[in-house]
């Protein structure tokens, strides 16, 4: 039994499309260098101005985790000593994990959590605090956060709420 040439071509084309969609990512260059406001959850009077810098490549994948390779910093708040490891996103949530060469080879610090929309056009960063034990932690009652783009606290809170809905764990986050 032989398969006609047209059917063979259609099958091969279909297989090629499936493999392409499965294994090839669609990279997007990200460059953000903007003034932002940082807010504290639960304290409507807390606001400080900073600068966010995001530079790198965001790979959007269909059947595996999206990822970002590059640099993310917030002046005066997230100032990494070392390089940002590749951020892997699960349901739009990733962790800002940096190596810290000043503390020794292989020492990692998680300085924040980043939540993005599906195209990396909007983002929220929950900023971890340095604890008494010299490690970084997040306090879910009084964490600091920033959002991009956002013009004021109300916009930032709404954006954080909207982005947080994508994940069961974050959807329980109380944003005040």
GUDREN-25880 format. One record per residue: residue in three letters; z, y, x of N, C-alpha, C in turn. Coordinates in pm, whole numbers, plus 50000, padded with zeros to 5 digits. Atoms other than C-alpha are relative to their C-alpha. Layout:
N
ALAZYXZYXZYX
...
***
This chain:
176
UNK500004988350084500005000050000500005012550089
UNK500094987849922498995033350146500265012149911
UNK499724987550072500075068050046498815009250020
UNK501124990749986497245092249973500385011850089
UNK499764989149906496875120650224500705011949935
UNK499384988450065497815147849975501484997649973
UNK498595003250023501065130349880500785000050131
UNK499365000249869501885124750247500255014250049
UNK499854985949958501325161650321501095006749918
UNK498964994050085503505171750025501384994850041
UNK498725005549954506295148150137500435006150133
UNK499684994349868506135160950494500385014849987
UNK499684986050023506145196950373501405001449939
UNK498684999950064509165189950152501104997050102
UNK499015003649898511065173050436500175011350101
UNK499934988749906510235201950671500805011549941
UNK499264989150066511545227350419501484996749992
UNK498595004150011514765207750361500695000950137
UNK499414999449865515415204250736500145014450048
UNK499944985949959514635240950796501175007149933
UNK498924993550074517025252850526501374994650044
UNK498745006249962519725228550641500465004250139
UNK499594998449861519705234851014499715013750061
UNK500324987049942518315269751068500835010649930
UNK499224989150056520535300051020499125012449991
UNK500724987650018519415334450919500865011150059
UNK499144990449932520905358751173499805014349951
UNK500024985950038521775394551089500805007650105
UNK499304991949901522675420451350500935009649926
UNK498984991650063525875438851257500445010650100
UNK499484988949919526745472951398500725009649906
UNK499184990650077529595492851245500865007450101
UNK499144991749917531285521451426500355012149914
UNK499674990050102533055542251162501485003350001
UNK498624996250023536225561251092500454993149872
UNK499455007150117538425541950848501435004349976
UNK498594998350030541785544350680500664986449998
UNK499205012350004544465518050724501135002749901
UNK498984998850103546835512150434501034988950015
UNK498955010249999550095493250393500224995449857
UNK499785005450133550495470050097501395003749951
UNK498724996550060553245481849865500475014150031
UNK499614986449965553425516950017498815009449977
UNK501154991650031550975540449843499925012850082
UNK499994987749919552005569050074499574997650145
UNK500365003249861551135550650398498485000150016
UNK501424999749966547745558850543499865005650141
UNK500294994549868546535563150897498514998350029
UNK501435000049968543095571051031499794992850131
UNK500355007349878541495548451288498484998950006
UNK501435002449986538075537151402499774985050009
UNK500345014249993536545502951341498694998550076
UNK501235003249927533965488051573499704985249981
UNK500475013650021532055456951473498594999550058
UNK501315001249937529145446351689499744985450029
UNK500315013949973527465412651695498954994549906
UNK501005006850081525425387051510500704991049899
UNK499475007950110526245371951173498944989849961
UNK500925010750037524605338251104500394994749864
UNK499785005150135524315329550738499304986549990
UNK500535013650009523845292350684500114995149856
UNK499975005150136523065273750364501014988849980
UNK499185011850023524955241250413501134998250099
UNK498855000649909527475248750686500635013850003
UNK499264987449996529945276150765499165011150060
UNK500594988249938528655311050830500865003450121
UNK499204996249884529745325551163499575013650054
UNK500244987049936529975358051357500354998750147
UNK499744999649856529705361951733499825014550045
UNK500094986249954530455395551890501365005950026
UNK498784992549973533225421351897500485006649871
UNK499384992950111535625434251630501295006250051
UNK498754993549961538305460051704500295011749906
UNK499554988350075540315486551522500905007850094
UNK499324991649902541465514651747501495001749966
UNK498564998450017545235514851794500684988849923
UNK499415010650083545725483551580499574986250049
UNK500525012549946543495454851689499215003650125
UNK500584996949870542825461152057500114987550086
UNK499875012749929542125426952202499915001750151
UNK500055000349854542775420152569498824991750049
UNK501075009149960540115393152577498884999849898
UNK501185001550085537045380752396500354994049864
UNK499895005850133536745373252027499264986749999
UNK500685012750015536015336851966499105000849877
UNK500905000350114533275328451722500824999049871
UNK499305000250129534535336451372499214991249905
UNK500615009050099533765308051131500545003949863
UNK499614995850134533795318350766499964988349904
UNK499935009750108534905295250488500265008049873
UNK499934991850122534315311250147500215014850032
UNK499944985949965533965344750321501245004250077
UNK498764996849930537285342550508499954994450142
UNK499955004349861537625341050885501215006050068
UNK498854995349924540285346851148499545006350130
UNK500324992849877540145371551436500864994350113
UNK499285007149893541165348951724499415004450134
UNK500414995049869541025363352075500724992250109
UNK499265005249887541835349152412500745011950062
UNK499224989549937544465368752602500244996250145
UNK499895004049860543935365352976501275005250068
UNK498784994949939547065385953049501174990449981
UNK498935009750026549205357552907499694986250054
UNK500325012849939547455329653088498744993849942
UNK501225006850039544425307653067500214991749873
UNK499915007850123543845293052722501015005149899
UNK499054994450095546295315952544499235007449892
UNK500734994150110544985325552200500935008249912
UNK499254991850094546145352851962499145002349876
UNK500684996750125545185356351596500525013649958
UNK499584986350024545245393651535499725004749857
UNK500284996050137543965394251179499164989949926
UNK500845008150086542095378850892498915009249945
UNK501114992050051538665391350786499424993149878
UNK500605005050123537225387350438498725008149979
UNK501284993150013533545395250386499304996149870
UNK500865004050112531015395550105498954990550055
UNK500965010249959528105371350119498965004750102
UNK501004994849907525955394250334500595008350113
UNK499314992249896528545410650564499735015049985
UNK500174985750027527945444450396501335006549968
UNK498674995150032531545447950280501004990850069
UNK498995008249935534655436650462501385005849979
UNK498594996550002538415437150446500654993050118
UNK499255006249890540705430850739501495001349971
UNK498555000350011544335420450696500534999450143
UNK499564998349862546125431151013501334992950022
UNK498785007349966548715408251169500925009250080
UNK498994992149929551945422851307500594991950115
UNK499325006549888553585415151639501454997749960
UNK498655003450043556805396751554501015000550115
UNK498925000149900560145394851734499814988950102
UNK500235011349909558985362051889498775002150089
UNK501174996349920556045380252060498724993049955
UNK501205005750060553545362651832499595008549882
UNK500524992350113551355377751564500134992149871
UNK499795006050132552125370751197499515009849894
UNK500284991150112551215384350858501174999549904
UNK498994999050103553805396650613499255002849870
UNK500794998450122552305391750268500555010849907
UNK499464989150082554555418550122499625013750056
UNK500194986749940553975446950371498875000350102
UNK501105000349902550755438550556499195013049996
UNK500924988949994548425465850672498594994549982
UNK501375004450023544785463850569499045011950004
UNK501054990050008541525482550587498784993549936
UNK501235004950063538235479350404498835008850043
UNK501224992549968534695489550485498894995349909
UNK499804985550006533005508050328501035003549892
UNK499024995650096535725526450144500355014650028
UNK499704985849985536565562850081501465003349980
UNK498604997150027540165560249964500774987149973
UNK499145011650021543095537049896499584992049877
UNK500395007050123541985528849541498754991550022
UNK501215007849969538525518149661500334988050088
UNK499635010949909540085497349939500734988949927
UNK499255010050076542515479949705499064992149909
UNK500955006850089539725472249458499064990750078
UNK500885008349918537435459149734500754987750051
UNK499205011349953540225437249878500234990049887
UNK499815008950116540955423349531498724992349969
UNK501285006450034537275416349466499644989350104
UNK500345009649896536695399249802500964988150000
UNK498985010650000539935379249767499804989849890
UNK500225009350112538785363149441499224987750041
UNK500845011249959536445340249635500794988250052
UNK499205010749940539305319649775501284997949920
UNK498805002950078542125302149589501265005350066
UNK498804995849929544695309649858500145015149997
UNK499934985549998543825346549885500055006149861
UNK499984994450136543425351149510501425002049951
UNK498594998150035547225348349487500645011650075
UNK499504988649922547605377549728500305011649906
UNK499624988550083549465405949562499605012750075
UNK500464987749939547625438049643500565011549916
UNK499384988650072549625469149554499605012950066
***
